[in-house]
Amino acid sequence: MREVCRVADVLQRPIFPENSKQANVPFYERHGFVMKETMGIIINDDAPTLWIMVREPVAAELTAAP
């Protein structure tokens, strides 16, 4: 995850994971992601909930390697 975040920071791109397990939300939050909304997918009566999250890029000068 650190490498994905590092590359996104260098490229100044946000990351938008779609998480289908509420238990994973703290993992993403530890890496700087913020939950934007929840959404249910209507496929059948067993439709999962998605936690839509985003991590905005950190300024490149803050992520440069020494």
N, C-alpha and C positions, 0 to 999 in steps of 0.2 A: 504494500500500500504506500509506503514512503516513497518508493521510486516513481510510482504513478503520480503521486502528488507533486514530487519534485519536477517531473517532466511537464506537468500541467502548469506549474508556476513559471518555468522557463519560457513556455510557449504563451503564457498569460491566457490560459483557457480554463473555464470552469469545468467541474466534473459533476455529472448528474446520475448517481446510481439509483436504481429502483430496487428497493429492498422488500422482500416478501415475509420477513420475520421480525416482529417487534423486538425480540431479544437481541437482534443485531444492531439496533439503533445506537446504543452506547458505544459500540465499536467504531462506527462511522463518526460519531460526535468526537471521540478522542482524536480523530484525524482531521478535525476542523470542519466537518460537514454539519449543516443545519437542516432540520426537517422543514420542508415547505408545505406539504400537504399529504393527506392520506387519500387513497382512492381504492374503490372496490372494482374488481373486474367481473363483469357479469357473463359468466360462461355457463354456469349451472347453479344448483343450490349450494354448491361447495366453493363458491367464489372466494379467492384470496384477497386480502387487503394488501395494498402496496404503500410503503412509506417512501414518498418522493423526497429526495434530499439533494442538496447542492453544496459544493465547496468552491468558493470563489478563489481565484489565484492570489497568491501572496506576491507582493512586489518583488521583482527579480533581484534587487540589491539585497534583500533580506534572505534570499535562498542560495546565493552564490557560495560555492565551496571555497574554503580558505586556500 
